[in-house]
Amino acid sequence: MLFKSTSRKKRKKNKKKDNLLSFLNIPIIFLSIISIFFISSFIYELKYNKPHNHNINLEELLNEHSNLYEKKTGHRITIEVLNGCGKGKIASMYQSFLRSEGFDVMDAKNALTPDGAYDYNHEKTKIEIHRGEMDMAHFLSELMGINDSLIIVKSDKTLMIDISLIIGKDFQSLSSYDAVARHYSRY
């Protein structure tokens, strides 16, 4: 009788051990398949993808995305675009357009009043110059089709931007609007 009870205990232990081993086999097999996939992918990359031997000229790359002002002065104009009319996505459209024209657009957001509320009451599109030369604002106004009388000097050397472009309710009448509209993204 003693012999039978110990053999039962051994069988129960063996059965538990077998259950545990069969449970662990599934993750081990899965991890093995993933490892084989990664190793074969690595070998394929080494064998078939040869390194590209392109000579990249940094000066050409930088000049490709610069504008005439930057080529003339060596300074890339930094801008923030502010939605002052309330039309959705208008600031991001102008952001894309200005980046394609070689400007460094730091931000695109809604215009705010001094107390922090949204300010969508700008009838005319304006340029506020904070740092740098007035030539920057003239260059931007010519590109955008904004009258130079709408350039406002608001000097503030603490800002990281040279110019604020405030998009007003007249944005569709600007000469640049057709080019800007091509930068509309639905997403």
Secondary structure, DSSP 4 states (H G I P E B T S, - for coil): -HHHHHHHHHHHHHHHHHHHHHHHHHHHHHHHHHHHHHHHHHHHHHHH-PPP-----HHHHHHHT--HHHHHHS-PPEEEEEE-S--TTHHHHHHHHHHHTT-EEEEEEE-B-TTS-B-----S-EEEE-SS-HHHHHHHHHHHT--GGGEEE---TTSS-SEEEEE-TTGGGSTTHHHHHTT----
